[in-house]
Amino acid sequence: MESDNSDDKQAYMAELQYKNANIADPGSWGAYVAYRHFGKDVTIVTTYKDVFNNQKGFAIGASYVPVENLLASVKYFDGKDIDSDTDADRFYLNLDFFY
């Protein structure tokens, strides 16, 4: 069944980044702010952890390297589901160990 909503077939984003966390450099960090719009029919799964298909909204995040080979990330998404216009807010914390 084909959707009547043209937003279902659109995907776009704009992102502004400042610095970048480097896992080989303890104390390094990076941050970003973004607007993301992913219709439900544009991809199987987005490559972003802060937004899913059928969602649009603003995202903010930061990464920090406390010790070599450990990356701590925090992300927040404030948006809506495109079809139902319901809130789709999420908070995401992640620790990545590299060895």
C-alpha positions in Angstrom: 0.0 0.0 0.0 1.4 3.3 -1.0 1.5 6.2 1.5 -0.3 9.5 0.8 2.2 11.5 2.8 5.0 12.9 0.7 7.2 13.3 3.9 7.5 9.5 3.9 9.7 9.6 0.8 12.0 12.4 1.9 15.2 12.4 3.9 17.5 15.3 4.7 19.7 16.6 7.5 21.9 19.5 8.4 24.7 19.1 11.0 27.2 21.5 12.5 30.2 19.8 14.2 32.8 21.3 16.5 36.1 19.5 17.1 36.3 15.7 17.1 37.1 13.2 19.8 40.2 11.1 19.0 40.5 7.8 20.9 44.3 8.1 20.9 44.2 11.5 22.6 42.9 11.5 26.2 41.0 14.7 26.9 39.9 15.3 23.4 36.2 15.9 22.7 33.7 16.9 20.0 30.2 18.2 19.8 27.4 18.6 17.2 24.0 20.0 16.7 21.7 18.8 13.9 18.3 18.8 12.3 17.3 15.4 10.9 14.3 14.3 8.8 13.9 10.7 7.8 10.7 9.5 6.1 9.7 5.9 6.7 10.2 4.8 3.1 13.7 6.2 2.5 15.9 3.6 4.1 15.7 0.3 6.0 17.6 1.7 9.1 19.3 5.1 9.5 23.0 5.2 10.3 22.3 7.6 13.2 21.6 6.5 16.7 19.7 9.6 17.7 16.9 9.4 15.1 14.9 6.5 13.5 12.9 6.2 10.3 9.6 8.2 10.2 11.0 10.9 12.6 12.1 14.5 12.3 13.6 16.9 14.8 16.7 18.4 16.4 19.6 16.4 17.8 22.5 17.5 20.0 25.5 15.4 21.1 29.0 15.3 22.5 31.8 12.8 22.7 34.8 12.7 25.2 37.9 10.5 25.6 38.6 10.2 29.3 41.4 7.7 28.8 43.1 6.2 25.7 40.8 3.8 23.8 37.6 4.8 25.7 35.0 7.0 24.0 32.0 8.3 26.0 29.1 9.7 24.0 25.9 11.4 25.0 23.1 12.3 22.5 19.6 13.8 22.8 16.9 13.9 20.1 13.9 16.2 20.4 11.4 15.5 17.6 8.2 13.9 16.4 7.0 10.9 14.5 6.1 12.1 11.0 2.9 10.1 10.5 1.3 10.5 13.9 2.8 13.8 15.0 3.6 12.3 18.4 6.7 13.2 20.5 9.7 11.1 19.8 12.3 12.3 22.3 15.2 10.1 23.4 18.4 10.4 25.5 21.3 8.1 24.5 24.5 7.3 26.5 27.2 5.1 25.1 30.7 3.9 26.1 32.9 2.4 23.4 36.0 0.5 24.3 38.7 0.1 21.6 41.5 -2.4 21.8 
